[in-house]
C-alpha cells in the first residue's frame, strides 16, 4: 500500500503540493484565530466541541465573504444549503459536547 502511494507521488510530485496548499489554508486560518496556541478545553468531547465551534465560525465567515451577509441570513431563515464548500470536521456521535451527561 505504501509503495503504491509513493509510486503515485513520484509520478506526479506536484499533487502533494496542491493538496497541501488546498488543505492548509483553512486550518492555518482557524489556528490563527485560536491564537495559535492550544485548545482551551480538556478531554476529547470538550475539545471536539471547541473545534466544531471554530470550524462553524470559519464556515460562517467564509459563507458571508462568498454570498454576503444578507445571503447567509436568507439561507438560514429558509433552511437552504449555501453554495460554497465549507470545511468539514467529523465529530464522533458518541462524543458528548461540553461534557454534558
TAFEN-V855059 format. One line per field, one symbol per residue. burial: + if it has 24 or more other ideal C-beta (glycine too) atoms within 12 Angstrom, else -. A space follows every 10 residues. Layout:
# TAFEN-V855059
burial: ???
This chain:
# TAFEN-V855059
burial: ---------- ---------- -----+---+ ---------- ------++++ +++++--+++ -++------- -+-------- ------+--- ---------- -
